[in-house]
Amino acid sequence: MFVTLLPCSRVFPGDPYTCTNVPIPGCCNSSADCFDDDVCTVDFCSQGACQYIPVGGQPSYLKVLNYSTSWRKLKLGYSPTSLWTPRQNVTSGGNNALCITLRDALGTAQWSKIQVRPQGASPVALGSYVPANAGTNWFTVCIPLSAFPAVNFTSLSLIEIPYSSGAGAFEVHIQRIEFTGGATPFLWFGDPKTDNYHDGQTGSTSALTAILIPGEPCGVPKMSVQEAPLPSERQFFLTAYPNPFSEKVTVSFSLLVTERVRLELASVDGRTIETLFEGTPTGGEVHNVEFNAGALADGMYFYRLITESGEVHNRKLLLLR
């Protein structure tokens, strides 16, 4: 008699001619057995046991796009309603440097031609401040305020960042802009101050396109998460099937109201891998979006729906071939 022994089961004798496989509680055969809906963990199976690795919160950032070689710029104010007023004293407390946290999403940015220009000053190229090994990771550059001698930093209304001096196409993400060096740093942009007015969506022929990607905090204990609302109370639904998937997956969603949304596939560190859908679907209708994994590596991903009203809804997606 031959008995098939499953990795996560013990064999017990049944009648004289059979045996029974009894599952071992807490044991896994594959990463799919460990899959849950907690967006703050990466789940996988290791030596028969589920492992849950915490994922840090995803920061808010400005996604700035330049579609071709140009001389365009992004004007970023401090106020949520105006580029010009009220003016801010960013040197209060002795601040003497402008620090910007950003990343090159595509790895193609020409930093020698991408500049920063506070209040119409002579622009300063970022090339000499960007780390040589920056790649597509987040990094921070700090520029002395003395590099902008004509700017009155006690009365600042806007910063032009990036200021493209004939740079080729790029996608730059800006996470944080802060004036530092003194006792009281001045946060210009970045969590929790992300309501800055900017001209990246005004249709101006001289403005770069900019989209605010809201962050997603993590670290809330699973037991403290509120129970899911009843279907009649939900503002939307968002799901993917099959999940886990091996080649193709269909993401389905529905909203009660008609509004502009963007559906993205993202890595576990929050980086956008691909925009699956962007448009204004009709509220109350189910919308299906199909995605083919192609050469995408096996592992954990997120699919996320970002609404025009600023809501971000994340779900896990597991690719297993």
BELZINOR-V665312 format. One record per backbone hydrogen bond with DSSP energy under -1.0 kcal/mol. CO is the residue of the C=O (numbers start at 1). NH is the residue of the N-H. E is the energy in kcal/mol with one decimal. If there is no record, write none. Layout:
[[CO	NH	E] [CO	NH	E]]
This chain:
[[6	9	-1.6] [8	24	-2.6] [10	22	-2.7] [12	20	-3.1] [15	18	-1.4] [18	14	-2.2] [20	12	-2.4] [22	10	-2.2] [24	27	-1.7] [30	33	-1.3] [31	34	-1.4] [38	41	-1.3] [40	55	-3.0] [42	53	-2.5] [44	51	-3.2] [46	49	-1.6] [48	28	-1.8] [49	46	-2.8] [51	44	-2.0] [53	42	-2.5] [58	216	-2.4] [61	213	-3.3] [62	174	-2.4] [63	211	-1.9] [64	172	-2.3] [65	209	-1.4] [66	170	-1.7] [70	166	-1.5] [72	164	-2.9] [73	208	-1.9] [74	161	-1.9] [75	199	-1.5] [76	159	-2.0] [79	197	-2.7] [88	156	-2.9] [91	94	-2.3] [93	183	-2.6] [96	145	-2.4] [97	180	-2.2] [98	143	-2.9] [99	178	-2.8] [100	141	-2.5] [101	175	-2.5] [101	176	-1.6] [102	139	-2.4] [103	173	-2.2] [109	111	-1.2] [110	113	-2.2] [111	127	-1.3] [113	165	-3.1] [114	126	-2.6] [115	163	-2.7] [116	124	-2.4] [117	160	-1.9] [118	121	-1.9] [124	116	-2.0] [126	129	-2.0] [126	130	-1.4] [131	134	-1.5] [134	137	-2.0] [139	102	-2.6] [141	100	-2.8] [143	98	-3.0] [144	147	-2.1] [145	148	-1.9] [148	151	-1.7] [151	153	-1.0] [152	155	-1.7] [153	90	-2.2] [156	88	-3.0] [158	119	-1.9] [159	76	-2.8] [160	117	-2.1] [162	74	-1.5] [163	115	-2.4] [164	166	-1.2] [167	70	-1.6] [170	66	-2.7] [171	105	-1.8] [172	64	-3.0] [173	103	-1.8] [174	62	-2.7] [176	101	-2.9] [177	188	-2.4] [177	189	-2.0] [178	99	-3.3] [179	186	-2.4] [180	96	-2.3] [180	97	-1.7] [186	179	-2.9] [189	177	-2.9] [190	193	-3.6] [193	190	-2.4] [197	77	-3.0] [199	202	-1.1] [200	210	-1.2] [204	207	-1.1] [206	73	-2.2] [209	65	-2.9] [211	63	-3.3] [213	61	-1.9] [216	58	-2.4] [221	224	-1.5] [222	225	-1.3] [230	233	-2.0] [235	256	-1.8] [237	254	-1.9] [239	252	-2.9] [241	250	-2.5] [245	320	-2.7] [247	293	-3.4] [249	291	-2.9] [250	241	-2.2] [251	289	-2.7] [252	239	-2.6] [253	287	-2.7] [254	237	-1.7] [255	284	-5.0] [260	308	-1.7] [261	279	-2.0] [262	306	-2.9] [263	276	-2.4] [263	277	-1.7] [264	304	-2.3] [265	273	-3.2] [265	274	-1.6] [266	302	-2.8] [267	270	-1.9] [271	267	-2.5] [274	265	-2.9] [277	263	-3.2] [279	261	-3.0] [282	285	-1.4] [287	253	-2.0] [289	251	-3.3] [291	249	-2.3] [293	296	-2.5] [299	319	-2.7] [301	317	-2.7] [302	266	-3.3] [303	315	-1.8] [304	264	-2.7] [305	313	-2.2] [306	262	-2.1] [307	310	-1.9] [311	307	-2.4] [313	305	-2.3] [315	303	-2.4] [317	301	-2.7] [318	245	-2.3] [319	299	-1.8]]
